[in-house]
Amino acid sequence: MAWLLAVVFVVVPIVELAVILQVGQAIGALETVALLIVVSVVGSWLVKREGVGVLRRISAAVQGGRVPGRELADGALIILAGALLITPGFLSDVLGILLLLPPVRAAVRPVLLGALAKRAIGVRTTGPGRGPIVDV
């Protein structure tokens, strides 16, 4: 787990910065900043649009009397996409845009649900009134 945090907080920003510098050298600094801003704004609009659609599907599932598991997983992936799109960097933008595509979410959803299921297996209760204990 520590190596994953090291990658996320050290390696990814260095790679993002390197890509931004390469793009800046190719098209110019001002154009690079403008492109990053445009992608963030368009990405925010797309996240809102997809998010509203997921909220409608969640509402329909609940009104239909079923648990909206798939819809909640899609909502979590859309929130992740939004976070990636507002983070400055081209690689995070590409990943965020990919997560907004329904076929990509459909491919990632089983991985997310599988990881959540593994975490849920580690949760056990100690009895009434004592609450859950999480085995890590």
ABEGO torsion letter per residue (X at the ends): XAAAAAAAAAAAAAAAAAAAAAAAAAAEAAAAAAAAAAAAAAAAAAAAAAAAAAAAAAAAAAAAGBBBAAAAAAAAAAAAAAAAAABBEAAAAAAAAAAABAAAAAAAAAAAAAAAAAAAAABBBAEBGAEBBBBX
